Amino acid sequence: MVRKLVTIFAKQNIKMMFILKHKTIVVGAILGAIVGYLYYYYVGCATGTCAITSKPLNSTLYGTAMGGLLGDILTKKK
């Protein structure tokens, strides 16, 4: 039982370390997702033929990718 708890804690600790190490990318991706959805909601595509902005999922995923890439660019490299 103790071994299982230690294993679970270690896995959660590894996940948290990953998030903290890549926090600018994670924050950029979250902000990008929000901006992508807001772009769909307020601008969107009236005809439905736009590849990115015709569906909220597409624009949110595109915003997530662009935000993550921007966060990676802003990360200071050692």
Order of alpha helices (4+ residues) and beta strands (2+ residues): alpha-alpha-alpha
